Every structure is written in structure tokens, then in C-alpha cells.
């Protein structure tokens, strides 16, 4: 039997839920770097703003 995984990640900030945004902003409020936040929340879109 072959296992199939269908994972869909948000591609924009608008696609994040309120809970996900709260987690990201709470991590930034602890003075974590962007790399540290990305490590803890790999599902977030790129941190660079257009």
C-alpha cells in the first residue's frame, strides 16, 4: 500500500487563521529573529513584505 500525503500550506498572510497570526506575532513579541520564527512555524508564508 502506498501512502499519499496532500499538504496545503498558506501562500499569503491573508490565508492565516487568527490563531496562526496570534502565534506568529506572539513569537515576534519575544524578540525572536525571523529565522527562529520560521523554524517554529514552518507553515507561515515568506516574512518579506512586498
PDB file with one MODEL, atoms N, CA, C and O in Angstrom:
MODEL        1
ATOM      1  N   UNK A   1       0.835  -1.176   0.000  1.00  0.00           N
ATOM      2  CA  UNK A   1       0.000   0.000   0.000  1.00  0.00           C
ATOM      3  C   UNK A   1       0.884   1.244   0.000  1.00  0.00           C
ATOM      4  O   UNK A   1       1.851   1.329   0.757  1.00  0.00           O
ATOM      5  N   UNK A   2       0.550   2.190  -0.841  1.00  0.00           N
ATOM      6  CA  UNK A   2       1.324   3.418  -0.949  1.00  0.00           C
ATOM      7  C   UNK A   2       0.626   4.538  -0.180  1.00  0.00           C
ATOM      8  O   UNK A   2      -0.573   4.763  -0.343  1.00  0.00           O
ATOM      9  N   UNK A   3       1.382   5.229   0.649  1.00  0.00           N
ATOM     10  CA  UNK A   3       0.829   6.343   1.421  1.00  0.00           C
ATOM     11  C   UNK A   3       0.927   7.629   0.608  1.00  0.00           C
ATOM     12  O   UNK A   3       1.954   7.911  -0.009  1.00  0.00           O
ATOM     13  N   UNK A   4      -0.134   8.387   0.619  1.00  0.00           N
ATOM     14  CA  UNK A   4      -0.164   9.655  -0.103  1.00  0.00           C
ATOM     15  C   UNK A   4      -0.508  10.763   0.890  1.00  0.00           C
ATOM     16  O   UNK A   4      -1.465  10.653   1.656  1.00  0.00           O
ATOM     17  N   UNK A   5       0.286  11.824   0.861  1.00  0.00           N
ATOM     18  CA  UNK A   5       0.050  12.965   1.724  1.00  0.00           C
ATOM     19  C   UNK A   5      -0.282  14.170   0.861  1.00  0.00           C
ATOM     20  O   UNK A   5       0.438  14.485  -0.087  1.00  0.00           O
ATOM     21  N   UNK A   6      -1.351  14.825   1.188  1.00  0.00           N
ATOM     22  CA  UNK A   6      -1.730  16.040   0.481  1.00  0.00           C
ATOM     23  C   UNK A   6      -1.682  17.178   1.492  1.00  0.00           C
ATOM     24  O   UNK A   6      -2.611  17.364   2.279  1.00  0.00           O
ATOM     25  N   UNK A   7      -0.602  17.928   1.463  1.00  0.00           N
ATOM     26  CA  UNK A   7      -0.406  19.021   2.418  1.00  0.00           C
ATOM     27  C   UNK A   7      -0.555  20.338   1.681  1.00  0.00           C
ATOM     28  O   UNK A   7       0.109  20.569   0.670  1.00  0.00           O
ATOM     29  N   UNK A   8      -1.415  21.191   2.177  1.00  0.00           N
ATOM     30  CA  UNK A   8      -1.554  22.509   1.578  1.00  0.00           C
ATOM     31  C   UNK A   8      -1.226  23.555   2.629  1.00  0.00           C
ATOM     32  O   UNK A   8      -1.828  23.589   3.702  1.00  0.00           O
ATOM     33  N   UNK A   9      -0.270  24.402   2.307  1.00  0.00           N
ATOM     34  CA  UNK A   9       0.187  25.449   3.218  1.00  0.00           C
ATOM     35  C   UNK A   9      -0.267  26.803   2.710  1.00  0.00           C
ATOM     36  O   UNK A   9      -0.408  26.989   1.501  1.00  0.00           O
ATOM     37  N   UNK A  10      -0.500  27.753   3.604  1.00  0.00           N
ATOM     38  CA  UNK A  10      -0.885  29.093   3.154  1.00  0.00           C
ATOM     39  C   UNK A  10       0.234  29.732   2.345  1.00  0.00           C
ATOM     40  O   UNK A  10       1.417  29.544   2.627  1.00  0.00           O
ATOM     41  N   UNK A  11      -0.169  30.485   1.342  1.00  0.00           N
ATOM     42  CA  UNK A  11       0.834  31.158   0.500  1.00  0.00           C
ATOM     43  C   UNK A  11       0.861  32.662   0.731  1.00  0.00           C
ATOM     44  O   UNK A  11       1.783  33.341   0.279  1.00  0.00           O
ATOM     45  N   UNK A  12      -0.140  33.188   1.431  1.00  0.00           N
ATOM     46  CA  UNK A  12      -0.180  34.614   1.747  1.00  0.00           C
ATOM     47  C   UNK A  12      -0.569  34.795   3.212  1.00  0.00           C
ATOM     48  O   UNK A  12      -1.112  33.886   3.840  1.00  0.00           O
ATOM     49  N   UNK A  13      -0.282  35.975   3.741  1.00  0.00           N
ATOM     50  CA  UNK A  13      -0.634  36.273   5.131  1.00  0.00           C
ATOM     51  C   UNK A  13      -2.143  36.265   5.324  1.00  0.00           C
ATOM     52  O   UNK A  13      -2.620  35.925   6.406  1.00  0.00           O
ATOM     53  N   UNK A  14      -2.904  36.631   4.298  1.00  0.00           N
ATOM     54  CA  UNK A  14      -4.361  36.682   4.398  1.00  0.00           C
ATOM     55  C   UNK A  14      -4.974  35.300   4.624  1.00  0.00           C
ATOM     56  O   UNK A  14      -6.086  35.192   5.141  1.00  0.00           O
ATOM     57  N   UNK A  15      -4.266  34.259   4.244  1.00  0.00           N
ATOM     58  CA  UNK A  15      -4.776  32.896   4.398  1.00  0.00           C
ATOM     59  C   UNK A  15      -4.572  32.335   5.805  1.00  0.00           C
ATOM     60  O   UNK A  15      -5.113  31.275   6.124  1.00  0.00           O
ATOM     61  N   UNK A  16      -3.809  33.018   6.648  1.00  0.00           N
ATOM     62  CA  UNK A  16      -3.580  32.528   8.005  1.00  0.00           C
ATOM     63  C   UNK A  16      -4.821  32.755   8.865  1.00  0.00           C
ATOM     64  O   UNK A  16      -5.512  33.764   8.728  1.00  0.00           O
ATOM     65  N   UNK A  17      -5.088  31.807   9.746  1.00  0.00           N
ATOM     66  CA  UNK A  17      -6.203  31.967  10.676  1.00  0.00           C
ATOM     67  C   UNK A  17      -5.801  32.957  11.771  1.00  0.00           C
ATOM     68  O   UNK A  17      -4.627  33.298  11.916  1.00  0.00           O
ATOM     69  N   UNK A  18      -6.786  33.406  12.530  1.00  0.00           N
ATOM     70  CA  UNK A  18      -6.491  34.319  13.634  1.00  0.00           C
ATOM     71  C   UNK A  18      -5.541  33.678  14.636  1.00  0.00           C
ATOM     72  O   UNK A  18      -4.645  34.345  15.155  1.00  0.00           O
ATOM     73  N   UNK A  19      -5.728  32.387  14.914  1.00  0.00           N
ATOM     74  CA  UNK A  19      -4.860  31.686  15.863  1.00  0.00           C
ATOM     75  C   UNK A  19      -3.423  31.613  15.353  1.00  0.00           C
ATOM     76  O   UNK A  19      -2.477  31.763  16.127  1.00  0.00           O
ATOM     77  N   UNK A  20      -3.261  31.381  14.049  1.00  0.00           N
ATOM     78  CA  UNK A  20      -1.919  31.314  13.476  1.00  0.00           C
ATOM     79  C   UNK A  20      -1.238  32.678  13.528  1.00  0.00           C
ATOM     80  O   UNK A  20      -0.055  32.773  13.858  1.00  0.00           O
ATOM     81  N   UNK A  21      -1.983  33.733  13.203  1.00  0.00           N
ATOM     82  CA  UNK A  21      -1.411  35.085  13.278  1.00  0.00           C
ATOM     83  C   UNK A  21      -1.021  35.439  14.704  1.00  0.00           C
ATOM     84  O   UNK A  21       0.033  36.033  14.934  1.00  0.00           O
ATOM     85  N   UNK A  22      -1.859  35.079  15.654  1.00  0.00           N
ATOM     86  CA  UNK A  22      -1.563  35.349  17.055  1.00  0.00           C
ATOM     87  C   UNK A  22      -0.270  34.655  17.474  1.00  0.00           C
ATOM     88  O   UNK A  22       0.544  35.232  18.195  1.00  0.00           O
ATOM     89  N   UNK A  23      -0.083  33.413  17.019  1.00  0.00           N
ATOM     90  CA  UNK A  23       1.131  32.686  17.375  1.00  0.00           C
ATOM     91  C   UNK A  23       2.371  33.360  16.785  1.00  0.00           C
ATOM     92  O   UNK A  23       3.380  33.524  17.472  1.00  0.00           O
ATOM     93  N   UNK A  24       2.293  33.746  15.518  1.00  0.00           N
ATOM     94  CA  UNK A  24       3.431  34.403  14.862  1.00  0.00           C
ATOM     95  C   UNK A  24       3.781  35.707  15.569  1.00  0.00           C
ATOM     96  O   UNK A  24       4.947  35.953  15.880  1.00  0.00           O
ATOM     97  N   UNK A  25       2.780  36.538  15.823  1.00  0.00           N
ATOM     98  CA  UNK A  25       3.051  37.832  16.464  1.00  0.00           C
ATOM     99  C   UNK A  25       3.514  37.671  17.906  1.00  0.00           C
ATOM    100  O   UNK A  25       4.314  38.469  18.395  1.00  0.00           O
ATOM    101  N   UNK A  26       3.017  36.649  18.587  1.00  0.00           N
ATOM    102  CA  UNK A  26       3.481  36.434  19.966  1.00  0.00           C
ATOM    103  C   UNK A  26       4.948  36.001  19.977  1.00  0.00           C
ATOM    104  O   UNK A  26       5.688  36.359  20.894  1.00  0.00           O
ATOM    105  N   UNK A  27       5.374  35.240  18.978  1.00  0.00           N
ATOM    106  CA  UNK A  27       6.786  34.855  18.889  1.00  0.00           C
ATOM    107  C   UNK A  27       7.662  36.071  18.594  1.00  0.00           C
ATOM    108  O   UNK A  27       8.736  36.216  19.177  1.00  0.00           O
ATOM    109  N   UNK A  28       7.206  36.951  17.687  1.00  0.00           N
ATOM    110  CA  UNK A  28       7.969  38.164  17.398  1.00  0.00           C
ATOM    111  C   UNK A  28       8.029  39.069  18.619  1.00  0.00           C
ATOM    112  O   UNK A  28       9.021  39.772  18.816  1.00  0.00           O
ATOM    113  N   UNK A  29       6.983  39.064  19.444  1.00  0.00           N
ATOM    114  CA  UNK A  29       6.987  39.927  20.629  1.00  0.00           C
ATOM    115  C   UNK A  29       8.005  39.466  21.665  1.00  0.00           C
ATOM    116  O   UNK A  29       8.346  40.212  22.584  1.00  0.00           O
ATOM    117  N   UNK A  30       8.487  38.239  21.515  1.00  0.00           N
ATOM    118  CA  UNK A  30       9.525  37.710  22.411  1.00  0.00           C
ATOM    119  C   UNK A  30      10.920  38.001  21.874  1.00  0.00           C
ATOM    120  O   UNK A  30      11.904  37.439  22.355  1.00  0.00           O
ATOM    121  N   UNK A  31      11.004  38.874  20.882  1.00  0.00           N
ATOM    122  CA  UNK A  31      12.270  39.272  20.254  1.00  0.00           C
ATOM    123  C   UNK A  31      12.995  38.123  19.559  1.00  0.00           C
ATOM    124  O   UNK A  31      14.224  38.096  19.512  1.00  0.00           O
ATOM    125  N   UNK A  32      12.232  37.180  19.021  1.00  0.00           N
ATOM    126  CA  UNK A  32      12.844  36.120  18.222  1.00  0.00           C
ATOM    127  C   UNK A  32      13.144  36.664  16.826  1.00  0.00           C
ATOM    128  O   UNK A  32      12.442  37.548  16.333  1.00  0.00           O
ATOM    129  N   UNK A  33      14.170  36.142  16.207  1.00  0.00           N
ATOM    130  CA  UNK A  33      14.504  36.560  14.846  1.00  0.00           C
ATOM    131  C   UNK A  33      13.519  35.926  13.861  1.00  0.00           C
ATOM    132  O   UNK A  33      12.789  34.997  14.205  1.00  0.00           O
ATOM    133  N   UNK A  34      13.512  36.442  12.639  1.00  0.00           N
ATOM    134  CA  UNK A  34      12.643  35.878  11.604  1.00  0.00           C
ATOM    135  C   UNK A  34      12.979  34.405  11.357  1.00  0.00           C
ATOM    136  O   UNK A  34      12.082  33.592  11.132  1.00  0.00           O
ATOM    137  N   UNK A  35      14.260  34.065  11.397  1.00  0.00           N
ATOM    138  CA  UNK A  35      14.678  32.672  11.189  1.00  0.00           C
ATOM    139  C   UNK A  35      14.160  31.768  12.302  1.00  0.00           C
ATOM    140  O   UNK A  35      13.744  30.639  12.043  1.00  0.00           O
ATOM    141  N   UNK A  36      14.184  32.258  13.537  1.00  0.00           N
ATOM    142  CA  UNK A  36      13.679  31.460  14.657  1.00  0.00           C
ATOM    143  C   UNK A  36      12.166  31.261  14.556  1.00  0.00           C
ATOM    144  O   UNK A  36      11.660  30.174  14.836  1.00  0.00           O
ATOM    145  N   UNK A  37      11.452  32.305  14.159  1.00  0.00           N
ATOM    146  CA  UNK A  37      10.001  32.183  13.997  1.00  0.00           C
ATOM    147  C   UNK A  37       9.685  31.210  12.866  1.00  0.00           C
ATOM    148  O   UNK A  37       8.792  30.374  13.006  1.00  0.00           O
ATOM    149  N   UNK A  38      10.400  31.303  11.751  1.00  0.00           N
ATOM    150  CA  UNK A  38      10.198  30.385  10.624  1.00  0.00           C
ATOM    151  C   UNK A  38      10.465  28.939  11.030  1.00  0.00           C
ATOM    152  O   UNK A  38       9.798  28.027  10.541  1.00  0.00           O
ATOM    153  N   UNK A  39      11.437  28.721  11.921  1.00  0.00           N
ATOM    154  CA  UNK A  39      11.748  27.373  12.395  1.00  0.00           C
ATOM    155  C   UNK A  39      10.600  26.825  13.233  1.00  0.00           C
ATOM    156  O   UNK A  39      10.258  25.647  13.128  1.00  0.00           O
ATOM    157  N   UNK A  40      10.010  27.671  14.059  1.00  0.00           N
ATOM    158  CA  UNK A  40       8.912  27.239  14.924  1.00  0.00           C
ATOM    159  C   UNK A  40       7.582  27.154  14.186  1.00  0.00           C
ATOM    160  O   UNK A  40       6.700  26.393  14.584  1.00  0.00           O
ATOM    161  N   UNK A  41       7.431  27.922  13.122  1.00  0.00           N
ATOM    162  CA  UNK A  41       6.181  27.971  12.352  1.00  0.00           C
ATOM    163  C   UNK A  41       6.487  27.829  10.864  1.00  0.00           C
ATOM    164  O   UNK A  41       6.385  28.809  10.126  1.00  0.00           O
ATOM    165  N   UNK A  42       6.855  26.647  10.410  1.00  0.00           N
ATOM    166  CA  UNK A  42       7.245  26.495   9.002  1.00  0.00           C
ATOM    167  C   UNK A  42       6.094  26.704   8.018  1.00  0.00           C
ATOM    168  O   UNK A  42       6.328  26.819   6.815  1.00  0.00           O
ATOM    169  N   UNK A  43       4.873  26.754   8.507  1.00  0.00           N
ATOM    170  CA  UNK A  43       3.698  26.912   7.649  1.00  0.00           C
ATOM    171  C   UNK A  43       3.419  28.366   7.287  1.00  0.00           C
ATOM    172  O   UNK A  43       2.523  28.632   6.486  1.00  0.00           O
ATOM    173  N   UNK A  44       4.160  29.309   7.853  1.00  0.00           N
ATOM    174  CA  UNK A  44       3.863  30.702   7.543  1.00  0.00           C
ATOM    175  C   UNK A  44       4.493  31.083   6.192  1.00  0.00           C
ATOM    176  O   UNK A  44       5.543  30.560   5.820  1.00  0.00           O
ATOM    177  N   UNK A  45       3.833  32.004   5.464  1.00  0.00           N
ATOM    178  CA  UNK A  45       4.393  32.462   4.199  1.00  0.00           C
ATOM    179  C   UNK A  45       5.678  33.249   4.411  1.00  0.00           C
ATOM    180  O   UNK A  45       6.027  33.567   5.548  1.00  0.00           O
ATOM    181  N   UNK A  46       6.381  33.565   3.342  1.00  0.00           N
ATOM    182  CA  UNK A  46       7.620  34.352   3.472  1.00  0.00           C
ATOM    183  C   UNK A  46       7.391  35.610   4.302  1.00  0.00           C
ATOM    184  O   UNK A  46       6.339  36.242   4.210  1.00  0.00           O
ATOM    185  N   UNK A  47       8.386  35.965   5.112  1.00  0.00           N
ATOM    186  CA  UNK A  47       8.249  37.095   6.009  1.00  0.00           C
ATOM    187  C   UNK A  47       8.486  38.433   5.338  1.00  0.00           C
ATOM    188  O   UNK A  47       8.156  39.472   5.910  1.00  0.00           O
ATOM    189  N   UNK A  48       9.050  38.434   4.135  1.00  0.00           N
ATOM    190  CA  UNK A  48       9.326  39.689   3.451  1.00  0.00           C
ATOM    191  C   UNK A  48       8.025  40.295   2.950  1.00  0.00           C
ATOM    192  O   UNK A  48       7.210  39.612   2.330  1.00  0.00           O
ATOM    193  N   UNK A  49       7.838  41.568   3.218  1.00  0.00           N
ATOM    194  CA  UNK A  49       6.644  42.263   2.744  1.00  0.00           C
ATOM    195  C   UNK A  49       6.947  42.856   1.363  1.00  0.00           C
ATOM    196  O   UNK A  49       8.066  43.308   1.120  1.00  0.00           O
ATOM    197  N   UNK A  50       5.966  42.860   0.462  1.00  0.00           N
ATOM    198  CA  UNK A  50       6.210  43.408  -0.898  1.00  0.00           C
ATOM    199  C   UNK A  50       6.419  44.905  -0.875  1.00  0.00           C
ATOM    200  O   UNK A  50       6.633  45.514  -1.923  1.00  0.00           O
TER     201      UNK A  50
ENDMDL
END
